[in-house]
Amino acid sequence: MTGGAGISVHVQPRASRTECVGIHGGALKIRVAAPPADGAANDELCRFLARQCDVPLSAIQILTGAGSRQKRVLVRGRSVEQVRKRFQLE
């Protein structure tokens, strides 16, 4: 098991459903079905990443950009390569 992967994420809140839609400016672009108010979009992003990367919710941490669309997220227990593979970005 690895320490963790720090990945760049571009979040689009208020989408019709939560999904990864590819790469945007070098970051993983994820649409989330939650508004940006009261941290709801961040919570939905963390739940989505935990499900997709098959890690517990506690393994996901927003490192920077909690109030921005551009975020840096730590996925504990996965390497960058493993995360990219989960989203079929290799």
C-alpha positions as CSV (number, residue, x, y, z in Angstrom):
1,M,0.0,0.0,0.0
2,T,1.2,3.5,-0.8
3,G,1.2,6.7,1.2
4,G,-1.2,8.5,-1.0
5,A,-1.7,10.4,-4.3
6,G,-2.1,14.1,-4.5
7,I,-4.2,14.9,-7.5
8,S,-5.5,18.1,-9.1
9,V,-9.2,18.3,-9.5
10,H,-11.4,20.8,-11.3
11,V,-15.0,20.7,-9.8
12,Q,-18.2,21.8,-11.5
13,P,-21.0,22.0,-9.0
14,R,-24.7,21.8,-9.6
15,A,-24.4,19.1,-12.3
16,S,-27.3,16.7,-13.0
17,R,-25.2,13.8,-11.7
18,T,-21.8,13.3,-10.2
19,E,-19.3,12.0,-12.7
20,C,-15.7,12.3,-14.0
21,V,-15.7,13.9,-17.5
22,G,-12.0,13.9,-18.3
23,I,-9.2,16.4,-18.0
24,H,-9.5,20.2,-17.7
25,G,-6.2,22.2,-17.7
26,G,-4.2,19.2,-16.5
27,A,-6.7,18.5,-13.7
28,L,-9.3,15.7,-13.3
29,K,-12.6,17.3,-14.1
30,I,-15.5,16.1,-12.0
31,R,-19.0,17.3,-12.1
32,V,-20.8,17.0,-8.8
33,A,-24.6,16.9,-8.2
34,A,-24.4,19.3,-5.2
35,P,-24.4,23.1,-4.8
36,P,-21.2,24.8,-3.7
37,A,-22.9,26.2,-0.5
38,D,-22.0,24.9,3.0
39,G,-19.4,22.5,1.7
40,A,-22.0,20.3,0.0
41,A,-20.0,20.1,-3.3
42,N,-16.8,19.2,-1.4
43,D,-18.6,16.5,0.6
44,E,-20.0,15.0,-2.6
45,L,-16.6,15.2,-4.3
46,C,-15.0,13.3,-1.4
47,R,-17.7,10.6,-1.4
48,F,-17.3,10.2,-5.2
49,L,-13.5,9.9,-5.0
50,A,-13.7,7.4,-2.2
51,R,-16.2,5.2,-4.1
52,Q,-14.2,5.4,-7.4
53,C,-10.8,4.8,-5.8
54,D,-12.2,2.1,-3.5
55,V,-11.0,3.7,-0.3
56,P,-12.8,4.7,2.9
57,L,-14.1,8.3,3.0
58,S,-11.5,9.1,5.7
59,A,-8.8,8.4,3.1
60,I,-9.8,11.5,1.1
61,Q,-8.6,14.9,2.1
62,I,-8.9,18.3,0.3
63,L,-5.4,19.8,0.7
64,T,-6.0,23.1,-1.0
65,G,-8.9,25.0,-2.7
66,A,-11.8,24.1,-0.5
67,G,-13.5,27.3,-1.5
68,S,-12.5,27.1,-5.2
69,R,-13.2,25.0,-8.2
70,Q,-9.5,24.1,-8.5
71,K,-8.5,21.7,-5.7
72,R,-5.6,19.5,-4.7
73,V,-6.9,16.3,-3.1
74,L,-5.0,13.6,-1.3
75,V,-6.2,10.0,-1.8
76,R,-4.5,7.9,0.9
77,G,-3.7,4.3,0.0
78,R,-3.5,4.9,-3.7
79,S,-0.7,6.0,-6.0
80,V,-1.2,8.6,-8.7
81,E,-1.0,5.8,-11.3
82,Q,-3.7,3.8,-9.5
83,V,-6.0,6.9,-9.4
84,R,-5.4,7.6,-13.1
85,K,-6.1,4.0,-13.9
86,R,-9.4,4.1,-11.9
87,F,-10.5,7.0,-14.1
88,Q,-9.1,5.4,-17.3
89,L,-6.7,8.3,-17.9
90,E,-3.6,6.2,-18.9
